[in-house]
Amino acid sequence: MADKGRKSEQMRLDRFLAEMGYGTRTQVKDMVKKGRVRINAEAVKAADRKVNPETDLIEVDRSRVAYARMEYYMLNKPRGVVSATEDRKYPTVVGLIREALRKDLFPVGRLDIDTEGLLLITNDGELAHNLLSPKKHVDKVYLAHVSGGLPENAVRRFEEGIGLEDGTVTLPAKLKIQGAAGTEKELQEVLVTIREGKFHQIKRMFEALGCRVEYLKRMSMGPLVLDPVLEPGEYRPLTPEEETSIKDCGNRRNRV
């Protein structure tokens, strides 16, 4: 369905079918030549014909082609899966979204291969840029189990920004110590809130304190909170309310 107030847009038929996962443009052209594609019940003769996916009835082999201009999925990323669109060695988070209509989905930000939790999968590049920009001040909250014993000034050091091993100083962050991680007395459970996403940032922050992250899970990004019903590897489309809230979050600059 088109966004309210948005004009319908035309696009080339071969581009549309490629984006909807019906093959490369070359493969689509071959489908058209064989008479497998119809627009509004009429056979198509040219793969470069302009179509309006929101108003035209487009069929391949007499089956209607479903269309989505934008898709938004909440995924509970499991361990052992990489935050990428493709990878030769490991399964990818995009590959987990089996019901996706579009083939241009990507993860908003990255979680390490051994990190679990909330990941937004979409094809909305503008939203992704806004959510990941430190200037937008979008909070990301992580649950971590930490070994090594936190120093007494750990909370203050997070608030001041932590100097990493390469000399980089992080933006101010929040550390909330929850207590022992379950029955593991040597592990401490903490909540960490950051507004940026440097490489292995949370792990490196604790390493700077002489500690080690043994388990890490992202719980939220801005107003988007991981659905507790989703098991690792499970996903669902965002609700209309979630979609609106995450877009509003990306479009405004939060107060510090």
C-alpha positions as CSV (number, residue, x, y, z in Angstrom):
1,M,0.0,0.0,0.0
2,A,1.3,3.5,-0.8
3,D,2.2,5.9,1.9
4,K,-0.4,8.5,2.6
5,G,0.2,11.6,0.5
6,R,2.9,9.8,-1.6
7,K,2.6,9.8,-5.3
8,S,2.6,6.5,-7.1
9,E,5.8,5.9,-9.0
10,Q,6.5,4.1,-12.2
11,M,9.4,1.8,-12.8
12,R,10.7,-0.6,-15.4
13,L,9.1,-4.0,-15.4
14,D,12.5,-5.8,-15.4
15,R,13.7,-3.8,-12.4
16,F,10.4,-4.4,-10.5
17,L,10.5,-8.2,-11.0
18,A,14.2,-8.4,-10.1
19,E,13.5,-6.5,-6.9
20,M,10.7,-8.8,-6.1
21,G,13.0,-11.8,-6.5
22,Y,12.0,-13.2,-9.9
23,G,15.6,-13.4,-11.1
24,T,18.1,-11.0,-12.7
25,R,17.0,-8.5,-15.3
26,T,18.4,-10.8,-18.0
27,Q,16.3,-13.7,-16.7
28,V,13.3,-11.4,-16.5
29,K,13.7,-10.4,-20.2
30,D,13.8,-14.1,-21.1
31,M,10.5,-14.6,-19.1
32,V,8.9,-11.8,-21.0
33,K,10.1,-13.2,-24.4
34,K,8.4,-16.5,-23.5
35,G,5.1,-14.8,-22.7
36,R,5.2,-15.6,-19.0
37,V,4.5,-12.1,-17.8
38,R,1.3,-10.2,-18.0
39,I,0.2,-6.7,-17.0
40,N,-3.5,-6.0,-16.4
41,A,-4.3,-9.4,-18.1
42,E,-2.4,-8.6,-21.3
43,A,0.9,-10.3,-22.3
44,V,3.9,-8.1,-22.2
45,K,6.3,-7.7,-25.1
46,A,8.9,-5.4,-23.7
47,A,10.8,-5.9,-20.4
48,D,11.6,-2.2,-20.2
49,R,7.9,-1.2,-20.1
50,K,7.0,1.2,-17.3
51,V,4.6,-0.1,-14.7
52,N,3.1,1.2,-11.5
53,P,3.4,-1.7,-9.0
54,E,0.8,-0.1,-6.7
55,T,-1.9,0.1,-9.3
56,D,-1.1,-2.4,-12.1
57,L,-1.9,-6.1,-11.9
58,I,1.4,-7.8,-12.7
59,E,1.4,-11.6,-13.1
60,V,4.1,-14.2,-13.7
61,D,2.8,-17.6,-14.9
62,R,-0.7,-16.4,-14.2
63,S,0.1,-15.7,-10.5
64,R,0.0,-12.2,-9.1
65,V,3.3,-10.7,-8.0
66,A,3.0,-9.3,-4.5
67,Y,4.5,-5.9,-4.0
68,A,6.0,-4.0,-1.0
69,R,7.9,-0.8,-1.4
70,M,9.4,-1.0,2.1
71,E,9.6,-3.9,4.5
72,Y,10.4,-3.8,8.2
73,Y,11.1,-6.9,10.3
74,M,12.1,-7.4,13.9
75,L,14.5,-10.3,14.3
76,N,15.9,-12.0,17.4
77,K,19.3,-12.7,16.0
78,P,20.7,-16.0,17.1
79,R,24.4,-16.9,17.7
80,G,26.3,-18.3,14.7
81,V,24.5,-16.0,12.2
82,V,26.3,-13.0,10.6
83,S,24.8,-9.6,10.3
84,A,25.1,-9.4,6.5
85,T,23.2,-9.9,3.3
86,E,25.4,-12.7,2.0
87,D,28.3,-14.7,3.3
88,R,30.2,-17.7,1.9
89,K,30.9,-19.3,5.3
90,Y,28.0,-18.5,7.7
91,P,24.2,-18.2,7.4
92,T,23.1,-14.5,7.3
93,V,20.3,-12.6,9.1
94,V,18.7,-11.7,5.9
95,G,18.5,-15.3,4.9
96,L,16.4,-16.0,8.0
97,I,13.5,-13.7,6.7
98,R,11.8,-16.4,4.6
99,E,8.5,-14.5,3.9
100,A,10.3,-11.3,2.5
101,L,8.9,-10.0,-0.7
102,R,11.9,-7.9,-1.6
103,K,15.4,-9.0,-2.3
104,D,17.1,-5.8,-1.2
105,L,16.8,-6.2,2.6
106,F,19.7,-5.5,4.9
107,P,20.3,-5.4,8.7
108,V,20.4,-2.0,10.3
109,G,23.8,-2.1,12.0
110,R,25.7,-5.2,12.9
111,L,25.7,-7.6,15.8
112,D,28.8,-9.8,16.3
113,I,28.4,-13.5,15.2
114,D,28.2,-14.6,18.9
115,T,25.8,-11.8,19.9
116,E,22.0,-12.3,20.2
117,G,19.1,-10.0,20.2
118,L,17.2,-7.2,18.4
119,L,18.0,-6.5,14.8
120,L,15.9,-4.5,12.4
121,I,15.8,-5.9,8.9
122,T,14.6,-3.5,6.2
123,N,15.3,-1.9,2.8
124,D,14.8,1.6,4.1
125,G,18.2,3.2,3.7
126,E,17.2,6.6,5.0
127,L,15.8,5.1,8.2
128,A,18.9,3.0,8.7
129,H,21.2,6.0,8.3
130,N,19.2,8.0,10.8
131,L,19.1,5.3,13.4
132,L,22.9,4.6,13.2
133,S,24.0,8.2,13.3
134,P,25.5,9.2,16.6
135,K,24.1,12.7,16.0
136,K,20.6,11.3,16.3
137,H,21.3,10.1,19.8
138,V,19.3,6.8,19.4
139,D,19.9,4.7,22.4
140,K,20.8,1.0,22.0
141,V,20.4,-1.1,25.2
142,Y,22.3,-4.4,25.7
143,L,22.2,-7.1,28.3
144,A,25.6,-8.5,29.1
145,H,27.2,-11.1,31.4
146,V,30.6,-9.9,32.4
147,S,33.5,-11.8,34.1
148,G,36.6,-10.5,35.8
149,G,35.0,-8.3,38.4
150,L,33.9,-4.7,37.7
151,P,35.9,-1.9,39.3
152,E,34.1,0.3,41.8
153,N,34.2,3.3,39.4
154,A,32.8,1.3,36.4
155,V,29.6,3.3,36.3
156,R,31.4,6.7,36.4
157,R,33.8,5.6,33.8
158,F,31.0,4.6,31.4
159,E,29.4,8.0,32.0
160,E,32.6,9.8,31.2
161,G,33.4,7.8,28.1
162,I,35.9,5.0,28.1
163,G,39.3,5.1,26.4
164,L,39.7,2.0,24.2
165,E,43.0,0.2,23.5
166,D,43.5,2.1,20.2
167,G,43.2,5.5,21.8
168,T,39.5,6.1,20.8
169,V,37.3,7.5,23.5
170,T,33.7,6.4,23.4
171,L,30.7,8.7,23.8
172,P,29.2,8.8,27.3
173,A,27.3,5.6,28.1
174,K,25.2,4.2,30.8
175,L,26.0,1.1,32.9
176,K,23.5,-0.4,35.2
177,I,24.7,-3.3,37.4
178,Q,21.9,-5.9,37.9
179,G,23.7,-8.4,40.1
180,A,24.9,-12.0,39.7
181,A,24.1,-13.5,36.3
182,G,21.7,-16.3,37.4
183,T,23.6,-18.9,39.5
184,E,26.9,-17.9,38.0
185,K,28.3,-16.0,41.0
186,E,31.5,-15.1,39.1
187,L,29.4,-13.4,36.3
188,Q,27.8,-10.0,36.7
189,E,24.7,-9.1,34.7
190,V,24.6,-5.5,33.5
191,L,22.6,-3.3,31.2
192,V,24.6,-1.0,28.9
193,T,23.2,1.9,26.9
194,I,25.2,3.4,24.1
195,R,24.5,5.8,21.2
196,E,27.1,4.7,18.7
197,G,28.3,1.5,17.3
198,K,32.0,1.1,17.0
199,F,33.5,-2.2,16.1
200,H,33.1,-4.7,19.0
201,Q,32.4,-1.6,21.1
202,I,30.8,-3.1,24.3
203,K,33.4,-5.9,24.5
204,R,36.2,-3.4,24.1
205,M,34.7,-1.1,26.7
206,F,34.7,-3.9,29.3
207,E,38.2,-5.0,28.3
208,A,39.4,-1.5,29.1
209,L,38.1,-2.1,32.6
210,G,39.9,-5.5,32.9
211,C,36.7,-7.5,32.3
212,R,35.4,-9.9,29.7
213,V,32.0,-10.1,28.1
214,E,30.8,-13.7,28.2
215,Y,27.3,-13.1,26.8
216,L,25.7,-10.2,24.9
217,K,22.2,-9.5,23.8
218,R,20.7,-6.3,22.3
219,M,17.4,-5.6,24.0
220,S,16.3,-2.3,22.3
221,M,17.0,0.4,19.7
222,G,15.3,3.6,20.4
223,P,11.6,2.9,21.0
224,L,11.9,-0.6,19.4
225,V,12.0,-3.3,22.0
226,L,12.7,-6.9,21.4
227,D,9.5,-8.9,21.5
228,P,10.0,-11.4,24.4
229,V,7.9,-14.0,22.5
230,L,10.5,-14.2,19.7
231,E,13.0,-17.1,20.3
232,P,16.5,-16.7,18.8
233,G,16.1,-17.0,15.0
234,E,12.5,-16.0,15.0
235,Y,11.1,-12.7,13.5
236,R,8.0,-10.8,12.7
237,P,7.0,-7.7,10.7
238,L,6.9,-4.5,12.7
239,T,3.5,-3.5,13.9
240,P,2.2,-0.2,12.4
241,E,2.8,1.5,15.8
242,E,6.4,0.2,15.9
243,E,7.0,1.3,12.4
244,T,5.7,4.8,13.1
245,S,7.7,5.1,16.4
246,I,11.0,4.0,14.9
247,K,10.6,6.3,11.9
248,D,9.8,9.2,14.3
249,C,12.8,8.4,16.3
250,G,15.1,8.4,13.3
251,N,13.7,11.7,12.1
252,R,14.3,13.7,15.3
253,R,17.3,14.5,17.4
254,N,16.8,13.3,20.9
255,R,17.8,15.4,23.8
256,V,20.9,14.4,25.7
